[in-house]
Structure formats: C-alpha cells, structure tokens
C-alpha cells in the first residue's frame, strides 16, 4: 500500500492505564463475564475521555481500571473463559475449518526417499505460517495441529505477554513486513477487535491486517498434480489462503444499532476479503475471510460511517467505521 495512502495507525495501548498487580485465584462463569464486560466499558469510557481532552475523568477511570485488576485480571478472565471447562478456545474452530478446507499433506519422506516418496513430497502442501494476535495460551489448538510451521512460521503476540512463547507487542505498532517472506498465510484476530475502544480504531485494525497477509496468487493456472482444474492441491489452497480468522462476541453483529453481518460483509468486501466460513454460537460469532489482494489502495474507496441501521432501545452501540 503506498505510503501516501497510509496514516499513522492508533496504537491499541493508546490511553491504556498501568497494569495492576492484583490477581485472582478463581472466577465463576458469572464473575468472568461481569469482569470482562466491566473492563470493556471502562476502557471505552477512558478512551472517550482522552479523545475529548477530559484528563480528570481519564485519570479517575484509569485508577478504577487499575483498582479492578487492570489488563492482568482481564487476561486471566479471558483465559478462564477459553478453558476446556468453559467450552474451549476459539482456535479449535480455526483448526477445524482449515483441516476441512485444505488438503492434508502426506507423511514426511524418509531420510533416503524413493523416487515415489520424492514425488509425494513435491506434491505435499507446505506448512502454513500464522500470526496469532491477542494470543493468551501458546498451547491452544493451533499449537497441536500439523497445519502450521511450528518453527519460525508461528508468531504469537499480545499487549501483555503471559508466556515466553508470546511476544509482548501491540499489533497496531508492529513493524510492517518488508516483503512477502515476512507476511503470513493466516492471521487470527480472536476477541481482539472488540477490545479496541473506538469505531475508527477498529476499522484501522481491519485495514492493517491486509499488510500482514501474503500476496495471493495471480489467479493463473493452479492445477494440482492430478492435472484437473478445481481438484488440485494448489487450487484448494488458493480458495482459502491467505485468510483472516475473526471472532467477535455475537451481540456485536446480532444486536448492534450500527453493525449487522451484512454490513460487516460489505466492509470486508471493500477491503478485499471474501467470506469463506461463518459460525454463530450462543456467545460468539466466527468468520473466516479470504484476502484476494484487491483494492489495496482504496483510491475509489467506499466510506462506512457510524450509521444507525437497526434501531431499538435494547440494542448495543458496537460499531466499526471505515474511512
């Protein structure tokens, strides 16, 4: 994307209060939900105070967030919410989808492979690279599948690292790739977008994901070793990769004044994404979007402002703005 079309992205940690040292040994399901919801509400109020220049209110909210446990306790609540006893983590859905959509690779060839084994190795699908944004547990389902390159091909980041395998990093401040070798086949954004406190920042985050996804194929002949269009390994991969795995709380699209699934799909289409998979559960909505590399500069861009499209007193105010 040309530098002239970029503006400095707002850091996710912009306005974040200091981390509290307070911890909790156990949290009930109700307490977990209450803590997460309260933290989100306080963060949004804190961001609004900063944006309006109300430093007194911002300081008061920062102190309250710290008193309530800060990011440390929020992460603990999120980790508990993703435990097996609470239904498991969202990476299980990502792995299920990829294993369903992508052809499996043959077993590795022996140290002295036969000509047949060499041919099988040539036809095997290479392991995928993954950028897991907001990773809380490095031993999730992504770590247990053979789909990913578990050498240098898997990068896990979070605002506050809770494990040596997770880099402490703000996605919005991560250095942009210098080439396709530094980009990824899969980018996971699970329960991260909803953490961004303002609608414009959410739109900026979605736009920024494109910078870290590998450039898609040129759409030429991607026939597999079987020579049949539409059945080859390369063709199947091209229908899925590169892709963005996006997870949101279900009410963000089912009960928002400003966002529906249809509007989200329009936004993602504007950014060059096409919906591959979707799953709605009682609490979460999961999406798998393939990035086709189109409309990277958005020179003739469509703007998606904050616009009420589903009125109602019981609706929430979750919104994404694309500029």
LOSEPA-725831 format. One record per residue (C-alpha): residue in three letters; residue number from 1; z, x, y. Coordinates in steps of 0.05 Angstrom, whole numbers, always signed. Layout:
# LOSEPA-725831
ala_NUM_Z_X_Y
...
END
This chain:
# LOSEPA-725831
unk_1_+0_+0_+0
unk_2_-20_+32_+67
unk_3_+38_+57_+108
unk_4_+15_+16_+167
unk_5_+28_-48_+129
unk_6_+99_-28_+109
unk_7_+161_-37_+149
unk_8_+228_-6_+133
unk_9_+260_-48_+79
unk_10_+330_-72_+89
unk_11_+380_-37_+43
unk_12_+416_-81_-8
unk_13_+480_-47_+11
unk_14_+470_-61_+85
unk_15_+534_-90_+111
unk_16_+570_-83_+44
unk_17_+646_-76_+52
unk_18_+684_-18_+19
unk_19_+696_-25_-55
unk_20_+765_-47_-76
unk_21_+804_-12_-129
unk_22_+833_-78_-154
unk_23_+817_-94_-227
unk_24_+829_-150_-275
unk_25_+842_-144_-350
unk_26_+814_-213_-369
unk_27_+779_-271_-337
unk_28_+768_-341_-364
unk_29_+699_-373_-360
unk_30_+721_-416_-301
unk_31_+753_-357_-265
unk_32_+690_-316_-277
unk_33_+645_-370_-247
unk_34_+692_-380_-188
unk_35_+696_-306_-173
unk_36_+621_-296_-175
unk_37_+607_-358_-132
unk_38_+661_-339_-81
unk_39_+636_-267_-77
unk_40_+564_-291_-64
unk_41_+587_-339_-10
unk_42_+629_-286_+25
unk_43_+572_-236_+22
unk_44_+524_-285_+54
unk_45_+574_-303_+108
unk_46_+586_-228_+120
unk_47_+511_-215_+127
unk_48_+503_-273_+175
unk_49_+560_-247_+219
unk_50_+528_-178_+221
unk_51_+459_-207_+238
unk_52_+488_-247_+296
unk_53_+529_-188_+322
unk_54_+596_-222_+307
unk_55_+633_-158_+289
unk_56_+702_-192_+289
unk_57_+682_-243_+237
unk_58_+646_-190_+197
unk_59_+709_-147_+195
unk_60_+751_-206_+173
unk_61_+702_-224_+118
unk_62_+698_-151_+96
unk_63_+773_-149_+89
unk_64_+774_-214_+49
unk_65_+720_-188_+2
unk_66_+759_-125_-9
unk_67_+823_-164_-20
unk_68_+789_-206_-72
unk_69_+767_-146_-112
unk_70_+701_-126_-79
unk_71_+640_-105_-118
unk_72_+682_-74_-173
unk_73_+713_-141_-195
unk_74_+646_-177_-184
unk_75_+613_-129_-232
unk_76_+669_-139_-283
unk_77_+660_-215_-278
unk_78_+585_-207_-286
unk_79_+594_-162_-347
unk_80_+642_-211_-379
unk_81_+592_-267_-365
unk_82_+539_-228_-403
unk_83_+583_-213_-463
unk_84_+565_-239_-532
unk_85_+624_-287_-529
unk_86_+594_-319_-466
unk_87_+523_-325_-492
unk_88_+498_-253_-487
unk_89_+459_-215_-434
unk_90_+391_-236_-406
unk_91_+357_-173_-433
unk_92_+355_-209_-500
unk_93_+303_-257_-473
unk_94_+261_-200_-444
unk_95_+261_-163_-511
unk_96_+244_-227_-549
unk_97_+186_-242_-504
unk_98_+157_-172_-506
unk_99_+163_-168_-581
unk_100_+129_-235_-587
unk_101_+73_-218_-538
unk_102_+59_-145_-553
unk_103_+32_-117_-619
unk_104_+82_-77_-658
unk_105_+70_-3_-667
unk_106_+63_+29_-736
unk_107_+119_+75_-760
unk_108_+114_+147_-735
unk_109_+68_+193_-774
unk_110_+99_+246_-820
unk_111_+102_+319_-799
unk_112_+38_+335_-837
unk_113_-1_+269_-828
unk_114_-61_+250_-869
unk_115_-126_+231_-833
unk_116_-108_+158_-844
unk_117_-39_+168_-813
unk_118_-71_+204_-753
unk_119_-118_+146_-742
unk_120_-58_+98_-746
unk_121_-21_+139_-695
unk_122_-80_+138_-647
unk_123_-83_+62_-652
unk_124_-8_+53_-642
unk_125_+18_+25_-577
unk_126_+56_+76_-534
unk_127_+128_+61_-518
unk_128_+140_+25_-452
unk_129_+174_+50_-390
unk_130_+228_+7_-358
unk_131_+263_+4_-291
unk_132_+326_-38_-300
unk_133_+352_-57_-231
unk_134_+424_-80_-228
unk_135_+440_-56_-298
unk_136_+513_-66_-317
unk_137_+510_-47_-390
unk_138_+467_+11_-416
unk_139_+476_-14_-487
unk_140_+442_-81_-476
unk_141_+384_-107_-518
unk_142_+334_-62_-482
unk_143_+372_-2_-509
unk_144_+367_-27_-580
unk_145_+292_-41_-585
unk_146_+237_+8_-603
unk_147_+193_-22_-549
unk_148_+217_+26_-496
unk_149_+213_+101_-488
unk_150_+287_+119_-491
unk_151_+275_+190_-468
unk_152_+256_+192_-394
unk_153_+220_+126_-396
unk_154_+281_+82_-384
unk_155_+315_+84_-316
unk_156_+377_+42_-301
unk_157_+403_+34_-231
unk_158_+458_-6_-196
unk_159_+494_-6_-129
unk_160_+557_+18_-164
unk_161_+549_+55_-229
unk_162_+598_+39_-283
unk_163_+568_+86_-335
unk_164_+537_+157_-336
unk_165_+471_+128_-360
unk_166_+466_+83_-298
unk_167_+444_+116_-234
unk_168_+483_+94_-172
unk_169_+426_+73_-127
unk_170_+402_+18_-81
unk_171_+334_-7_-104
unk_172_+313_-20_-32
unk_173_+328_+53_-15
unk_174_+296_+83_-78
unk_175_+241_+133_-62
unk_176_+172_+104_-72
unk_177_+131_+133_-130
unk_178_+83_+189_-112
unk_179_+36_+168_-168
unk_180_+27_+123_-229
unk_181_+66_+171_-273
unk_182_+129_+153_-234
unk_183_+116_+78_-240
unk_184_+138_+31_-296
unk_185_+108_-17_-346
unk_186_+167_-65_-339
unk_187_+214_-78_-282
unk_188_+276_-120_-295
unk_189_+308_-159_-237
unk_190_+361_-199_-272
unk_191_+411_-236_-227
unk_192_+395_-187_-171
unk_193_+351_-226_-124
unk_194_+404_-279_-115
unk_195_+453_-225_-94
unk_196_+411_-207_-33
unk_197_+447_-244_+23
unk_198_+388_-268_+65
unk_199_+320_-301_+50
unk_200_+278_-248_+85
unk_201_+312_-193_+45
unk_202_+295_-230_-19
unk_203_+222_-233_+0
unk_204_+222_-159_+17
unk_205_+252_-144_-51
unk_206_+198_-183_-88
unk_207_+144_-147_-48
unk_208_+176_-79_-62
unk_209_+175_-89_-138
unk_210_+99_-80_-136
unk_211_+108_-8_-112
unk_212_+144_+10_-177
unk_213_+97_-24_-227
unk_214_+39_+15_-257
unk_215_-31_+2_-233
unk_216_-62_-49_-280
unk_217_-126_-34_-319
unk_218_-192_-45_-284
unk_219_-208_-105_-328
unk_220_-263_-69_-365
unk_221_-274_-64_-440
unk_222_-204_-64_-470
unk_223_-225_-79_-542
unk_224_-180_-53_-596
unk_225_-197_-11_-657
unk_226_-220_-74_-692
unk_227_-277_-79_-642
unk_228_-264_-153_-629
unk_229_-254_-176_-558
unk_230_-189_-212_-547
unk_231_-155_-186_-611
unk_232_-146_-112_-597
unk_233_-80_-80_-581
unk_234_-103_-57_-512
unk_235_-126_-127_-494
unk_236_-60_-158_-514
unk_237_-21_-107_-473
unk_238_-67_-119_-413
unk_239_-49_-193_-415
unk_240_+25_-176_-406
unk_241_+32_-108_-372
unk_242_+54_-87_-322
unk_243_+106_-141_-314
unk_244_+167_-164_-275
unk_245_+225_-198_-311
unk_246_+261_-242_-261
unk_247_+325_-280_-275
unk_248_+359_-328_-227
unk_249_+415_-379_-231
unk_250_+380_-444_-250
unk_251_+403_-482_-187
unk_252_+363_-433_-144
unk_253_+299_-469_-166
unk_254_+325_-535_-194
unk_255_+369_-557_-137
unk_256_+349_-519_-74
unk_257_+326_-551_-10
unk_258_+278_-494_+2
unk_259_+253_-469_-65
unk_260_+222_-502_-126
unk_261_+189_-469_-186
unk_262_+122_-490_-158
unk_263_+135_-456_-91
unk_264_+162_-394_-126
unk_265_+98_-390_-167
unk_266_+56_-396_-104
unk_267_+96_-339_-72
unk_268_+88_-295_-133
unk_269_+14_-310_-136
unk_270_+9_-288_-63
unk_271_+39_-222_-85
unk_272_-9_-213_-144
unk_273_+35_-239_-200
unk_274_+16_-289_-254
unk_275_+67_-327_-296
unk_276_+67_-307_-369
unk_277_+132_-336_-395
unk_278_+186_-382_-369
unk_279_+252_-408_-398
unk_280_+303_-455_-367
unk_281_+373_-458_-395
unk_282_+434_-496_-370
unk_283_+454_-439_-324
unk_284_+395_-392_-316
unk_285_+320_-392_-307
unk_286_+280_-334_-336
unk_287_+210_-313_-315
unk_288_+161_-260_-339
unk_289_+107_-245_-288
unk_290_+46_-201_-300
unk_291_+24_-160_-240
unk_292_-51_-157_-233
unk_293_-52_-108_-174
unk_294_-87_-156_-127
unk_295_-71_-169_-54
unk_296_-31_-105_-48
unk_297_-41_-100_+28
unk_298_-37_-175_+42
unk_299_-84_-166_+101
unk_300_-101_-240_+98
unk_301_-31_-259_+77
unk_302_-3_-328_+69
unk_303_+66_-335_+101
unk_304_+122_-372_+66
unk_305_+175_-390_+118
unk_306_+241_-426_+108
unk_307_+218_-498_+99
unk_308_+255_-557_+71
unk_309_+215_-585_+14
unk_310_+268_-622_-26
unk_311_+319_-656_+20
unk_312_+385_-682_-4
unk_313_+459_-675_+14
unk_314_+476_-644_-54
unk_315_+422_-590_-51
unk_316_+438_-516_-42
unk_317_+408_-471_+11
unk_318_+377_-416_-33
unk_319_+313_-393_-1
unk_320_+261_-337_-4
unk_321_+219_-321_+57
unk_322_+154_-282_+52
unk_323_+126_-253_+117
END
